[in-house]
Amino acid sequence: MTSKLALLSLTALVALAGWPAAAQQFDVPTGFVVTAEPDVSSAGDWRGILTVRPEEGAFSGLSSVRLREVVGAVDDADAWLKSRLTADVAGEDEVASVLDSPDSPFTDPMFDALKEAIPQIFSGFRTLSELPLEDCEGPATAYNAAGEVRELYCAYQIGPLRQYLVLRLQEAGGHWYYTEIRSMNERRLRHLIAIANSFHLD
């Protein structure tokens, strides 16, 4: 999978004024898009750099790699990661558009009961103010092209749906970077992790 991504890849490069001089990069395969992420966390502990997601489609909003720069020092990487566990899933309008899309696998009448239940399932995700740590593995050491990372891997099951969440924290080039990988599809998750593994500085 990694070699296939490398063959298809193009370089996503972001260098914004006021941010570190070294450009933050991912190798992004065909079928994915990169956008600048100007968001800042409500707690002020990170600021967005970029987001990688699948090209526009009915389900593209459910999968993403978000790269952020940490603001301030990180004294305990594991504690910092654990404190990031918050629910962030699709809203009701987004769920409705997914279910009603002509490309949706749920358009067949045999899925009518499931279609009625799915909005309630998503609502259940959103009512969690903090996601349970017992559904996570780690933090543990992992590696990408920029070096060593601390990684927290979580999988939350509600009804027939699963929310995958991978959080990474690493120091590179004198700065701390926080990467958040989200998907509700295990196959897509593998694609996103491969992209996250290509992170490096130039």
C-alpha positions as CSV (number, residue, x, y, z in Angstrom):
1,M,0.0,0.0,0.0
2,T,2.8,2.4,0.9
3,S,4.6,1.8,-2.4
4,K,1.4,2.3,-4.4
5,L,0.8,5.6,-2.6
6,A,4.3,6.7,-3.3
7,L,3.9,6.0,-7.1
8,L,0.6,8.0,-7.1
9,S,1.8,10.8,-4.8
10,L,2.2,14.5,-5.3
11,T,3.7,16.8,-2.7
12,A,1.3,18.9,-0.6
13,L,3.2,21.9,0.6
14,V,2.1,24.6,3.0
15,A,4.2,27.5,4.1
16,L,2.2,30.3,5.8
17,A,3.5,33.6,7.2
18,G,4.1,33.6,10.9
19,W,4.4,29.8,11.1
20,P,7.7,27.8,11.3
21,A,10.1,28.4,8.4
22,A,10.2,24.7,7.6
23,A,7.3,23.7,5.3
24,Q,5.1,20.9,6.6
25,Q,4.5,18.2,3.9
26,F,2.5,15.1,3.2
27,D,2.7,12.9,0.2
28,V,-0.9,12.9,-1.0
29,P,-2.1,10.3,-3.5
30,T,-4.5,10.8,-6.4
31,G,-8.1,10.9,-5.0
32,F,-7.3,13.2,-2.1
33,V,-7.3,16.9,-1.7
34,V,-5.4,19.3,0.6
35,T,-6.8,22.5,2.1
36,A,-5.4,25.1,4.5
37,E,-6.9,24.8,7.9
38,P,-7.0,28.2,9.6
39,D,-8.8,26.9,12.7
40,V,-7.5,27.5,16.2
41,S,-8.6,25.3,19.1
42,S,-11.0,26.8,21.6
43,A,-8.5,26.2,24.3
44,G,-5.7,27.9,22.4
45,D,-3.4,24.9,22.5
46,W,-3.0,24.4,18.8
47,R,-3.5,26.1,15.5
48,G,-4.5,24.4,12.2
49,I,-2.1,24.0,9.3
50,L,-3.8,21.8,6.7
51,T,-6.4,19.1,6.2
52,V,-6.2,16.1,3.8
53,R,-9.5,14.4,2.9
54,P,-10.9,12.3,0.0
55,E,-12.0,14.2,-3.1
56,E,-15.6,15.6,-2.8
57,G,-18.2,12.8,-2.5
58,A,-21.1,11.7,-0.3
59,F,-18.9,10.3,2.4
60,S,-15.7,12.4,2.0
61,G,-16.6,14.6,5.0
62,L,-16.3,11.6,7.4
63,S,-12.6,11.0,6.7
64,S,-9.7,13.3,7.2
65,V,-6.1,13.9,8.3
66,R,-5.7,17.2,10.1
67,L,-2.3,18.6,10.9
68,R,-1.9,21.2,13.6
69,E,1.0,23.1,15.3
70,V,0.9,22.9,19.1
71,V,1.0,26.3,20.8
72,G,3.3,26.3,23.9
73,A,5.4,23.6,25.5
74,V,4.4,19.9,25.9
75,D,5.7,18.6,29.2
76,D,3.9,15.2,29.1
77,A,3.1,14.0,25.5
78,D,0.9,11.2,26.7
79,A,-1.2,13.4,29.0
80,W,-1.5,16.0,26.2
81,L,-2.8,13.4,23.8
82,K,-5.4,11.9,26.2
83,S,-6.8,15.4,26.9
84,R,-7.7,15.7,23.2
85,L,-10.3,12.9,23.3
86,T,-13.5,14.7,22.4
87,A,-16.4,13.7,20.1
88,D,-16.4,15.4,16.7
89,V,-18.7,13.7,14.2
90,A,-21.1,14.6,11.4
91,G,-24.0,16.9,12.2
92,E,-27.6,16.1,11.4
93,D,-27.6,17.9,8.0
94,E,-24.5,16.2,6.9
95,V,-25.9,12.8,7.9
96,A,-29.1,13.5,6.0
97,S,-27.2,14.5,2.9
98,V,-25.1,11.3,3.1
99,L,-28.1,9.0,3.5
100,D,-30.0,10.7,0.6
101,S,-27.1,10.9,-1.8
102,P,-27.6,9.0,-5.1
103,D,-24.2,7.3,-4.3
104,S,-25.3,6.2,-0.8
105,P,-25.3,2.4,-0.2
106,F,-28.4,2.9,1.9
107,T,-30.8,4.0,-0.9
108,D,-32.2,0.4,-1.2
109,P,-35.6,0.0,0.7
110,M,-34.1,-2.9,2.6
111,F,-32.0,-0.3,4.6
112,D,-35.0,1.9,5.6
113,A,-34.9,0.8,9.2
114,L,-31.2,1.4,9.4
115,K,-31.6,4.8,7.8
116,E,-34.0,5.8,10.5
117,A,-31.6,4.6,13.2
118,I,-28.4,6.2,11.8
119,P,-29.2,9.8,12.8
120,Q,-29.9,8.7,16.3
121,I,-26.5,6.8,16.4
122,F,-24.7,9.9,15.2
123,S,-26.5,11.9,17.9
124,G,-25.3,9.4,20.4
125,F,-21.7,10.1,19.4
126,R,-22.3,13.9,19.7
127,T,-23.7,13.6,23.3
128,L,-20.3,12.3,24.5
129,S,-18.4,15.2,26.0
130,E,-15.3,13.0,26.4
131,L,-14.6,9.8,24.6
132,P,-13.7,6.8,26.8
133,L,-10.1,6.0,27.0
134,E,-10.8,2.3,27.5
135,D,-11.7,2.1,23.8
136,C,-8.2,3.2,22.9
137,E,-4.8,1.6,22.5
138,G,-1.7,3.5,23.8
139,P,-0.3,6.1,23.8
140,A,2.5,4.1,22.2
141,T,5.5,4.9,20.1
142,A,5.1,4.9,16.3
143,Y,7.1,6.4,13.4
144,N,6.6,8.5,10.4
145,A,9.0,10.1,7.9
146,A,9.8,12.9,10.4
147,G,10.7,10.5,13.2
148,E,9.2,9.3,16.4
149,V,5.6,10.0,17.4
150,R,3.4,9.2,20.3
151,E,0.1,7.7,19.1
152,L,-3.3,7.0,20.6
153,Y,-5.5,4.6,18.5
154,C,-9.2,4.5,19.3
155,A,-12.2,2.7,17.9
156,Y,-15.7,3.6,19.2
157,Q,-18.6,1.3,18.4
158,I,-22.2,2.7,18.5
159,G,-24.8,0.4,16.9
160,P,-23.6,-0.8,13.5
161,L,-21.2,2.1,13.1
162,R,-17.6,2.6,14.2
163,Q,-15.7,5.8,14.6
164,Y,-11.9,5.4,14.2
165,L,-9.7,8.1,15.8
166,V,-5.9,8.2,15.7
167,L,-4.1,11.0,17.5
168,R,-0.4,11.7,17.0
169,L,2.0,14.1,18.7
170,Q,5.6,14.6,17.8
171,E,8.4,17.1,18.0
172,A,10.1,17.9,14.7
173,G,12.3,20.8,13.7
174,G,12.0,22.4,17.1
175,H,8.2,22.5,17.1
176,W,5.4,20.2,18.3
177,Y,2.9,18.9,15.8
178,Y,-0.5,17.3,16.5
179,T,-2.1,15.1,13.8
180,E,-5.7,13.9,14.0
181,I,-6.9,11.1,11.8
182,R,-10.6,10.3,11.6
183,S,-12.7,7.8,9.6
184,M,-15.7,5.6,9.9
185,N,-14.3,3.1,7.4
186,E,-11.4,0.8,8.3
187,R,-10.1,0.6,4.7
188,R,-10.2,4.4,4.4
189,L,-8.4,4.7,7.7
190,R,-5.5,2.7,6.3
191,H,-5.2,5.1,3.4
192,L,-5.2,8.1,5.8
193,I,-2.6,6.5,8.1
194,A,-0.3,5.9,5.1
195,I,-0.7,9.7,4.2
196,A,0.1,10.6,7.9
197,N,3.1,8.4,7.8
198,S,4.6,10.5,5.0
199,F,4.7,13.7,7.2
200,H,8.1,15.5,6.9
201,L,9.6,18.9,7.1
202,D,11.5,20.7,4.3
